[in-house]
Amino acid sequence: MKHRKLHTLHRVAKKQNGHPPLVFVHGGYIHAGCWDVNFLPHFSKLGYNCHAINLSGHGASAGREDLDSYDLDHYAADVAQVVAELPVPPVLIGHSMGAAVVQRYMEKGKAAAVIMMSPVPTTGLTACTIQLNNRQPDYLAEAARAVRGRYTEKTSRIMREVYFSPDVTHEQFESFKPLVQPESRTVVSELMALAWRLPIRRPKIPALVMGGELDALFPSNLLYFTATGWNAETCVIPGAGHMIMMEPQWTAAATKIDDWLNRRLGLEHSAAT
């Protein structure tokens, strides 16, 4: 595989306690900075070495000019490159599109466990997009403005309503705005038709599927279908929207993840200091 110029946010564990590394994979139209607001510093304090990938064409990784040529296999290869540099198989944590990337990587790769947050439904994006457009007819136009960084008051209102819960603070939403960026049209097309492609392989490893109770993009009642294919546990975070890791409820999600890893992987529990 050709080596790719990927930028990864790395937060070293504050204490060494034998925990496996965590590899975070961001969703579509955003970059790895979404993890660094809360999750990376929190989990590094708990003793996890944390790695948040900027997929090709995202954040500071190379390839923005070729973004539309990348597909899910390309993004999965990005994950494989980062995992290959780690001393032991990591826990993979993917959000939204990133959950689909993690699943594609797992068709060939290895991991200690997988966590899929707010995953793209097994039926793909089409039905959810139609439903969202019925509720928010101006969403696509305003999302296009956000991708270009041209926020208006209306843009902020709609993006906030779609991606966050009503509890999100002004400061939390403002930290989200500069993270938004263009996405590969090829990948978006693949996600639209996700139901038409059956996975090649689903390894039997610990799996957790997590969503927000108030997710306006991917309703939490769809989590079950993702979980079924992985024989995974399902967790709904009360009051949370789509961007769970940046929501006021992020601590509930992080605690659930740490407790689940301690239980499923037999880790020694340790509180953040």
MARFI-73053 format. One record per residue (C-alpha): x, y, z; residue number from 1. Coordinates in steps of 0.05 Angstrom, whole numbers, plus 5000, padded with zeros to 4 digits. Layout:
BEGIN
ATOM;X;Y;Z;NUM;
...
This chain:
BEGIN
ATOM;5000;5000;5000;1;
ATOM;5026;5068;4981;2;
ATOM;5044;5109;5043;3;
ATOM;4996;5167;5052;4;
ATOM;5012;5234;5083;5;
ATOM;4962;5231;5140;6;
ATOM;4958;5279;5199;7;
ATOM;4938;5245;5264;8;
ATOM;4924;5279;5330;9;
ATOM;4961;5239;5383;10;
ATOM;4948;5247;5457;11;
ATOM;4994;5205;5501;12;
ATOM;4965;5168;5560;13;
ATOM;4977;5207;5625;14;
ATOM;4989;5141;5661;15;
ATOM;5010;5073;5634;16;
ATOM;4961;5020;5656;17;
ATOM;4961;4971;5598;18;
ATOM;4899;4998;5564;19;
ATOM;4897;4987;5488;20;
ATOM;4906;5048;5443;21;
ATOM;4843;5083;5418;22;
ATOM;4837;5102;5345;23;
ATOM;4783;5154;5330;24;
ATOM;4754;5162;5260;25;
ATOM;4714;5225;5246;26;
ATOM;4650;5231;5207;27;
ATOM;4635;5264;5140;28;
ATOM;4642;5338;5127;29;
ATOM;4686;5347;5189;30;
ATOM;4757;5332;5211;31;
ATOM;4792;5300;5271;32;
ATOM;4789;5363;5313;33;
ATOM;4719;5342;5335;34;
ATOM;4751;5290;5380;35;
ATOM;4802;5337;5411;36;
ATOM;4751;5383;5444;37;
ATOM;4732;5332;5497;38;
ATOM;4747;5259;5482;39;
ATOM;4822;5259;5470;40;
ATOM;4842;5296;5533;41;
ATOM;4792;5256;5574;42;
ATOM;4813;5187;5551;43;
ATOM;4887;5204;5555;44;
ATOM;4876;5220;5629;45;
ATOM;4844;5151;5636;46;
ATOM;4907;5118;5611;47;
ATOM;4892;5108;5537;48;
ATOM;4940;5128;5482;49;
ATOM;4894;5165;5434;50;
ATOM;4900;5173;5359;51;
ATOM;4849;5214;5319;52;
ATOM;4859;5206;5244;53;
ATOM;4848;5261;5194;54;
ATOM;4826;5219;5135;55;
ATOM;4856;5236;5067;56;
ATOM;4834;5305;5045;57;
ATOM;4812;5324;5115;58;
ATOM;4843;5371;5165;59;
ATOM;4918;5375;5156;60;
ATOM;4923;5309;5117;61;
ATOM;4945;5311;5044;62;
ATOM;4896;5302;4987;63;
ATOM;4845;5358;4992;64;
ATOM;4851;5371;4917;65;
ATOM;4834;5298;4903;66;
ATOM;4779;5292;4955;67;
ATOM;4724;5271;4907;68;
ATOM;4766;5212;4881;69;
ATOM;4768;5178;4949;70;
ATOM;4720;5121;4967;71;
ATOM;4707;5082;5030;72;
ATOM;4761;5033;5013;73;
ATOM;4811;5091;5009;74;
ATOM;4789;5116;5078;75;
ATOM;4793;5045;5106;76;
ATOM;4865;5041;5079;77;
ATOM;4880;5106;5117;78;
ATOM;4857;5071;5181;79;
ATOM;4899;5010;5164;80;
ATOM;4961;5054;5156;81;
ATOM;4953;5084;5225;82;
ATOM;4936;5017;5258;83;
ATOM;4998;4985;5226;84;
ATOM;5042;5034;5265;85;
ATOM;5013;5014;5333;86;
ATOM;5045;4961;5378;87;
ATOM;4979;4924;5391;88;
ATOM;4910;4921;5359;89;
ATOM;4871;4983;5380;90;
ATOM;4799;4998;5397;91;
ATOM;4768;5032;5337;92;
ATOM;4717;5087;5350;93;
ATOM;4681;5114;5289;94;
ATOM;4629;5169;5286;95;
ATOM;4575;5174;5233;96;
ATOM;4611;5163;5166;97;
ATOM;4671;5142;5208;98;
ATOM;4631;5083;5234;99;
ATOM;4622;5060;5161;100;
ATOM;4697;5069;5150;101;
ATOM;4712;5027;5212;102;
ATOM;4665;4972;5187;103;
ATOM;4699;4973;5118;104;
ATOM;4768;4969;5151;105;
ATOM;4745;4909;5193;106;
ATOM;4731;4869;5130;107;
ATOM;4806;4858;5126;108;
ATOM;4837;4889;5188;109;
ATOM;4843;4873;5262;110;
ATOM;4822;4909;5325;111;
ATOM;4811;4894;5399;112;
ATOM;4741;4922;5396;113;
ATOM;4697;4969;5355;114;
ATOM;4652;5026;5377;115;
ATOM;4604;5057;5327;116;
ATOM;4576;5124;5347;117;
ATOM;4516;5154;5310;118;
ATOM;4530;5106;5253;119;
ATOM;4503;5115;5182;120;
ATOM;4443;5067;5182;121;
ATOM;4450;5000;5146;122;
ATOM;4397;5025;5097;123;
ATOM;4443;5082;5076;124;
ATOM;4434;5157;5074;125;
ATOM;4377;5163;5024;126;
ATOM;4316;5152;5069;127;
ATOM;4345;5193;5126;128;
ATOM;4362;5250;5079;129;
ATOM;4291;5251;5051;130;
ATOM;4262;5252;5120;131;
ATOM;4309;5307;5143;132;
ATOM;4293;5349;5082;133;
ATOM;4219;5343;5098;134;
ATOM;4232;5371;5167;135;
ATOM;4286;5421;5146;136;
ATOM;4274;5440;5073;137;
ATOM;4332;5489;5073;138;
ATOM;4383;5441;5104;139;
ATOM;4422;5422;5041;140;
ATOM;4430;5495;5019;141;
ATOM;4451;5518;5088;142;
ATOM;4498;5458;5098;143;
ATOM;4532;5478;5032;144;
ATOM;4542;5548;5062;145;
ATOM;4572;5518;5125;146;
ATOM;4621;5475;5085;147;
ATOM;4646;5539;5051;148;
ATOM;4650;5574;5119;149;
ATOM;4597;5625;5099;150;
ATOM;4552;5622;5160;151;
ATOM;4491;5666;5166;152;
ATOM;4444;5668;5225;153;
ATOM;4399;5619;5188;154;
ATOM;4457;5573;5172;155;
ATOM;4477;5570;5245;156;
ATOM;4406;5558;5268;157;
ATOM;4394;5500;5220;158;
ATOM;4462;5467;5230;159;
ATOM;4453;5472;5305;160;
ATOM;4383;5441;5302;161;
ATOM;4407;5384;5257;162;
ATOM;4473;5365;5290;163;
ATOM;4461;5381;5363;164;
ATOM;4411;5375;5419;165;
ATOM;4373;5435;5445;166;
ATOM;4420;5434;5506;167;
ATOM;4482;5453;5466;168;
ATOM;4514;5517;5490;169;
ATOM;4535;5575;5445;170;
ATOM;4608;5560;5460;171;
ATOM;4600;5486;5442;172;
ATOM;4567;5502;5376;173;
ATOM;4619;5555;5359;174;
ATOM;4675;5503;5369;175;
ATOM;4640;5460;5317;176;
ATOM;4634;5512;5261;177;
ATOM;4708;5516;5240;178;
ATOM;4713;5440;5237;179;
ATOM;4663;5434;5180;180;
ATOM;4695;5421;5111;181;
ATOM;4679;5389;5043;182;
ATOM;4669;5314;5036;183;
ATOM;4683;5265;4980;184;
ATOM;4624;5261;4933;185;
ATOM;4644;5189;4917;186;
ATOM;4638;5169;4990;187;
ATOM;4572;5205;4998;188;
ATOM;4545;5167;4937;189;
ATOM;4569;5101;4968;190;
ATOM;4535;5118;5033;191;
ATOM;4470;5133;4996;192;
ATOM;4470;5062;4969;193;
ATOM;4500;5028;5030;194;
ATOM;4445;4976;5034;195;
ATOM;4464;4947;4966;196;
ATOM;4533;4924;4989;197;
ATOM;4538;4865;5037;198;
ATOM;4600;4863;5081;199;
ATOM;4654;4814;5062;200;
ATOM;4672;4798;5134;201;
ATOM;4648;4815;5204;202;
ATOM;4696;4789;5257;203;
ATOM;4670;4766;5324;204;
ATOM;4699;4819;5370;205;
ATOM;4668;4863;5424;206;
ATOM;4624;4916;5391;207;
ATOM;4584;4974;5418;208;
ATOM;4534;5016;5379;209;
ATOM;4518;5084;5410;210;
ATOM;4472;5140;5389;211;
ATOM;4439;5203;5415;212;
ATOM;4367;5201;5437;213;
ATOM;4353;5266;5398;214;
ATOM;4396;5252;5336;215;
ATOM;4360;5289;5279;216;
ATOM;4403;5257;5225;217;
ATOM;4401;5183;5244;218;
ATOM;4344;5168;5292;219;
ATOM;4364;5124;5351;220;
ATOM;4312;5071;5333;221;
ATOM;4357;5052;5274;222;
ATOM;4416;5033;5319;223;
ATOM;4388;4964;5329;224;
ATOM;4398;4945;5256;225;
ATOM;4472;4964;5258;226;
ATOM;4480;4927;5324;227;
ATOM;4447;4863;5298;228;
ATOM;4500;4853;5244;229;
ATOM;4555;4856;5296;230;
ATOM;4520;4822;5354;231;
ATOM;4535;4888;5389;232;
ATOM;4509;4921;5451;233;
ATOM;4467;4983;5440;234;
ATOM;4469;5047;5481;235;
ATOM;4427;5110;5473;236;
ATOM;4453;5173;5507;237;
ATOM;4393;5211;5536;238;
ATOM;4385;5282;5511;239;
ATOM;4443;5278;5462;240;
ATOM;4441;5296;5388;241;
ATOM;4485;5273;5330;242;
ATOM;4552;5303;5352;243;
ATOM;4555;5263;5416;244;
ATOM;4629;5278;5430;245;
ATOM;4616;5353;5429;246;
ATOM;4549;5354;5465;247;
ATOM;4536;5374;5537;248;
ATOM;4523;5299;5546;249;
ATOM;4593;5278;5523;250;
ATOM;4614;5258;5593;251;
ATOM;4557;5207;5596;252;
ATOM;4580;5178;5530;253;
ATOM;4653;5176;5550;254;
ATOM;4637;5142;5617;255;
ATOM;4595;5090;5581;256;
ATOM;4652;5075;5532;257;
ATOM;4704;5069;5588;258;
ATOM;4659;5025;5630;259;
ATOM;4643;4981;5570;260;
ATOM;4716;4973;5553;261;
ATOM;4734;4956;5625;262;
ATOM;4680;4902;5625;263;
ATOM;4689;4872;5556;264;
ATOM;4766;4875;5553;265;
ATOM;4779;4862;5627;266;
ATOM;4814;4928;5638;267;
ATOM;4832;4956;5706;268;
ATOM;4785;5013;5718;269;
ATOM;4818;5079;5735;270;
ATOM;4786;5148;5743;271;
ATOM;4811;5211;5708;272;
ATOM;4855;5255;5750;273;
